[in-house]
Amino acid sequence: MARGRSKRSGGEYGEFWPGYVDVLSTLLLVVTFLMSLFMIAQYFAAQEASSKDTALQRLTRQISELTAILSLEKGKAKSAEDELAALQATLSSVRDENSKLQGIGLGTDETAKAAEARVTALTADLDAQKAVSNEALAKVDLLNQQLLALRRQIAALNEALGASEKKAEDSDKTIKDLGTRLNAALARQVQELQRYRSDFFGRLRELLKDRKDIRVVGDRFVFESEVLFPSGSATLTPEGQTAMDQMADAILDLQQEIPKEIDWAIQIDGHTDARPISSAQFPSNWELSTARAASVVKYMISKGVSPERLVAAGYGEFQPIETGTSEEANQKNRRIELKLTNR
């Protein structure tokens, strides 16, 4: 990475390529966010549809069971009706026979009594069979009512399932439309920020054109630490304050021009060489690089730059732009980098 950034220090391609990388990274994050929303919406829609399908299956099983019971009860009712018809026919036959006997005056008292007893028994059987038939018919009627209620529930569930599916489709369309509009808005903001970044770089190049100790590397302005700080210190030198005054003036002009809807920031990164440091104030290069970046941020705030537009970070010795341990490599690696970016 260090060699790549060094090679890109000259040329238009080297100046703008990291900016495009930032833009693509932001777009990737937005697309990932939209896909997450889409997956969450799909998950809840699937859960809702699954619960309705389960209820529908349960009701379908109940209908099948009730249909089987209904068929059985109808069979019982048919058998009861057949048996009732047979008893009625038998009773009618016995009554006819009894009438014939009484009409011709034949038969003994025992025969008459037997016939009457048989008629009475058949009548009792007939009444019992009527009761059984009525009970079966009542069960059939109850089962029909239950089947009707279950069919109504299934119709309601089908309607709710259809509404849920339509809601899921509408949600998908809304998410896609939102993603399209968000991508378009982000692309417009990126283009605008790129234009302001070009203006900002142009102004700084003009202000700092006579400074040989300040370089442009890709989309960053690189200040060697010796220009801004004494060795092992995070306090700006007078020369460093002068350089930061020019930078602050350019940022203040930019702050007035960039529209409020563009969320931009000046990122200030502190870097050191690989030589270790250990003091009461700075136990390691991490603390030194972070303190130097924070010192630049505080100075710019004192010059009127909005703290909401400033970001400070320290990287210690772990992002060198030159390899090796020579004094020249160490001098280039000890640096403060500033760049205009979007948050």
Secondary structure, DSSP 4 states (H G I P E B T S, - for coil): -HHHHHHTTSSHHHHHHHHHHHHHHHHHHHHHHHHHHHHHHHHHHHHHHHHHHHHHHHHHHHHHHHHHHHHHHHHHHHHHHHHHHHHHHHHHHHHHHHHHHHHHT-S-HHHHHHHHHHHHHHHHHHHHHHHHHHHHHHHHHHHHHHHHHHHHHHHHHHHHHHHHHHHHHHHHHHHHHHHHHHHHHHHHHHHHHHHHHHHHHHHHHHHTTT-TTEEEETTEEEEEHHHHS-TT--SPPHHHHHHHHHHHHHHHHHHHHS-TTS-EEEEEEEE--SS----SS-SSHHHHHHHHHHHHHHHHHHTT--GGGEEEEE-TTSS-SS-SSSHHHHHHHSEEEEEEEE-
